Amino acid sequence: MRKRKVSASEALALLNAAPKQQMNYGGRLTAREQVAELEREERAKAQAELDRQLAPQIQEQARTLSQLREKERRETRLQLMFKPSFDFDAPVWVPDGSTPDQITHNIGAALYEFRQGDGANLSDADLRLLKEFLQINRQKDFDCTNPQTWALAQQFIESKLNPVEPEQTEIDLLIETVPDLSNEPAPETAPETLSELRSAVESELVARCRPVYDDFYARIERESGVSLTPDQQRKIIAFMNQRGYEGLNKPQAWMNALWHLFPEYLPESERLERQERIDRETLPMDEYKKKYNLVINTSPVRAYADRNARD
């Protein structure tokens, strides 16, 4: 029977979630359930110990992701201000015989009405971005005399600046709740919110690498003919997470993890390519050329003839 595919986020959730106890026999646990409960407690203790040891690294990852997110927001703001957004849509202006002065007055009235409602909490910087956004998209001739146009534009801007990621926790707030441990030895006990910060970091990483992970999983199914079990996926994700967030959006990094943990599942094309690189670095050149049927003529006469032929 074909195994069900588990997404990266589900795999991480399985790492952290403890199943509910099933009570039988008048509230007592069965022998099997007692063993499962003990195993869960041991896993929780092991994870807490790992969190304690990796506290500085977890915080550093969180700060790096927070800075990365802020950098992306700044870049997005600039794009919204200086580049047309072809996926934005709003009511279109329909000429009604108004004079330029009347149109200017109606635009001001529409903006005032918007500021009294949905745009009441906009800062001066946000209002400036909104105006610049509608100005750079004026080629579509949106109806700025309609308050709905302003509201739709603001909703569009917010959706670009704050993309909704399911299962994503606000990292910035959690960073403030955990004491700075970057220059300190591992604490004897992990702060209570450290595991929550770790989960938030993992969720953020998964959200960023989801498309690459899905392609990686599909390639394993397509070329190797196997479906990774949830436990195997957890191990691969944990292996990747230990090596930092930068490699999570690189397909080759996921193949490296598979090669280290489950080399038998490596696609044949990937296996041959890796073997060729190893042979190129380790075999004598003559043996390497013979193995891969490479013919390299180093004769000066032949090289001169080939160069003249090309010219």
BELBELLIN-V132922 format. One record per pair of residues at least 6 apart in sequence whose ideal C-beta (glycine too) atoms are under 8 Angstrom apart, sorted by the first residue. I is the first residue (numbers start at 0). J is the second residue. D is the distance in Angstrom with one decimal. If there is no record, write none. Layout:
I:J:D, I:J:D
This chain:
1:226:6.2, 2:226:4.0, 2:227:7.7, 2:228:6.1, 3:226:7.7, 4:216:6.4, 4:220:7.8, 4:226:6.4, 5:13:7.5, 5:227:7.9, 5:229:4.7, 5:232:5.5, 6:209:7.4, 6:212:7.8, 6:213:7.5, 7:205:4.6, 7:208:6.8, 7:209:6.0, 7:212:4.6, 7:232:7.4, 7:236:6.0, 8:165:7.7, 8:166:5.5, 8:202:6.9, 8:205:5.0, 8:206:7.7, 8:209:7.4, 9:229:7.6, 10:229:6.1, 10:232:4.3, 10:233:5.0, 10:236:5.3, 11:198:7.8, 11:201:5.1, 11:202:7.0, 11:205:5.8, 11:233:7.7, 11:236:6.2, 12:166:7.7, 13:229:5.9, 13:233:6.2, 14:233:5.5, 14:236:7.8, 14:237:7.2, 15:46:7.7, 15:194:7.8, 15:198:5.7, 17:39:5.2, 17:43:7.0, 18:39:7.6, 20:28:6.9, 20:32:6.8, 20:36:6.7, 21:32:6.1, 22:28:6.9, 23:29:5.5, 23:32:7.5, 28:36:6.4, 46:194:7.2, 47:189:5.7, 47:194:7.1, 50:57:7.0, 50:189:4.6, 50:193:5.2, 50:194:5.4, 50:197:5.9, 51:185:5.4, 51:186:6.2, 51:187:7.7, 51:188:6.8, 51:189:4.2, 51:193:7.8, 52:185:5.1, 53:197:7.9, 54:177:7.8, 54:180:4.6, 54:185:6.1, 54:186:6.4, 54:189:6.3, 54:190:7.6, 54:193:5.9, 55:180:4.9, 55:181:5.0, 55:182:7.9, 55:183:7.2, 55:185:7.7, 57:193:6.6, 57:196:6.1, 57:197:5.1, 57:200:6.3, 58:174:7.0, 58:177:6.3, 58:179:6.9, 58:180:5.9, 58:181:6.0, 58:196:7.3, 59:181:6.2, 60:200:5.1, 60:243:7.3, 60:244:6.4, 61:170:5.2, 61:173:7.0, 61:174:5.3, 61:196:5.7, 61:199:7.2, 61:200:5.2, 62:174:6.4, 63:244:7.1, 64:170:5.9, 64:200:6.4, 64:203:5.3, 64:204:7.7, 64:244:6.6, 65:170:5.4, 65:171:5.3, 65:174:6.4, 68:170:7.7, 72:160:5.6, 75:159:5.4, 75:160:5.7, 76:128:6.1, 76:160:6.9, 79:128:6.5, 79:131:7.7, 79:132:5.3, 79:135:7.9, 79:156:5.9, 79:159:6.3, 79:160:8.0, 80:128:6.1, 80:131:4.4, 80:132:6.6, 80:135:6.6, 81:131:7.9, 81:135:6.4, 82:135:6.9, 83:135:5.8, 83:136:5.4, 83:138:6.7, 84:132:7.4, 84:136:6.0, 84:155:7.0, 84:159:7.9, 87:136:6.1, 87:151:7.8, 87:152:7.1, 87:155:5.0, 88:151:7.6, 89:141:4.7, 89:142:7.2, 89:145:7.9, 89:147:7.1, 89:148:4.4, 89:151:4.6, 89:152:6.5, 90:141:6.8, 90:142:4.5, 90:145:5.1, 90:147:6.1, 90:148:5.7, 91:139:7.0, 91:140:5.9, 91:141:6.3, 91:142:6.0, 92:140:4.9, 92:141:6.6, 92:142:4.3, 92:143:7.5, 92:144:7.5, 93:142:7.1, 97:105:6.8, 102:144:6.6, 105:144:3.9, 106:143:4.8, 106:144:5.4, 108:144:7.6, 109:143:6.4, 109:144:5.1, 109:145:5.9, 109:146:4.7, 109:148:7.3, 109:149:6.3, 110:143:7.8, 110:146:7.8, 110:149:6.1, 112:146:4.5, 113:146:4.6, 113:149:4.0, 113:150:5.9, 113:153:7.8, 114:121:7.1, 114:126:8.0, 116:146:7.5, 116:150:7.6, 117:149:7.9, 117:150:4.8, 117:153:6.5, 118:126:7.4, 118:129:7.6, 118:149:6.7, 118:150:7.4, 118:153:6.1, 121:129:7.1, 121:153:7.4, 125:153:8.0, 125:156:8.0, 128:156:6.5, 129:149:6.9, 129:152:5.9, 129:153:5.8, 129:156:6.6, 132:152:5.7, 132:155:7.9, 132:156:6.0, 133:141:6.5, 133:143:6.1, 133:148:7.4, 133:149:7.6, 133:152:5.6, 141:148:5.2, 141:152:7.9, 142:148:5.4, 143:149:7.2, 164:202:7.7, 164:203:7.7, 164:206:4.4, 165:206:8.0, 166:202:5.0, 166:205:7.8, 166:206:7.5, 167:199:7.5, 167:202:5.4, 167:203:6.1, 167:206:5.7, 168:195:7.3, 168:198:7.0, 168:199:3.8, 168:202:6.1, 169:199:7.4, 170:196:7.3, 170:199:5.0, 170:200:6.7, 170:203:6.2, 173:192:6.0, 173:195:6.0, 173:196:4.4, 173:199:5.5, 174:196:7.0, 176:190:7.7, 176:192:4.5, 176:196:7.7, 177:190:5.0, 177:192:5.4, 177:193:5.5, 177:196:5.6, 178:190:6.4, 180:186:6.6, 201:240:6.3, 204:240:6.5, 204:244:5.1, 204:247:5.5, 205:212:7.6, 205:236:7.7, 207:244:7.1, 207:247:6.3, 207:248:6.2, 208:239:8.0, 208:247:3.6, 208:248:5.3, 211:247:7.0, 211:248:5.2, 211:249:7.1, 211:250:5.7, 211:253:6.8, 212:247:7.9, 212:253:6.8, 214:250:6.5, 215:250:6.1, 215:253:4.2, 215:254:7.2, 215:257:7.9, 216:227:6.7, 216:232:7.9, 218:266:6.4, 219:225:6.3, 219:226:7.8, 219:227:6.3, 219:257:7.2, 219:264:6.0, 219:266:7.1, 220:226:5.8, 222:266:3.7, 222:267:6.8, 222:268:6.8, 222:269:8.0, 223:264:5.1, 223:265:7.2, 223:266:5.4, 223:267:7.9, 225:264:5.5, 227:235:7.3, 227:261:7.8, 227:264:7.3, 231:260:7.6, 231:261:6.3, 234:260:5.7, 235:253:7.3, 235:256:5.0, 235:257:6.5, 235:260:6.0, 235:261:7.8, 238:256:4.7, 238:259:6.7, 238:260:6.0, 239:246:6.6, 239:247:5.9, 239:252:6.8, 239:253:6.9, 239:256:5.3, 240:247:8.0, 242:252:7.6, 246:252:3.6, 254:265:7.2, 254:269:5.6, 257:264:6.0, 257:265:5.9, 258:265:5.5, 258:269:7.8, 258:273:7.0, 265:273:7.7, 275:291:6.9, 278:287:5.6, 278:290:6.4, 278:291:7.5, 279:287:6.0, 282:290:7.0, 287:293:7.4, 288:294:7.4, 288:295:6.6, 296:302:7.4
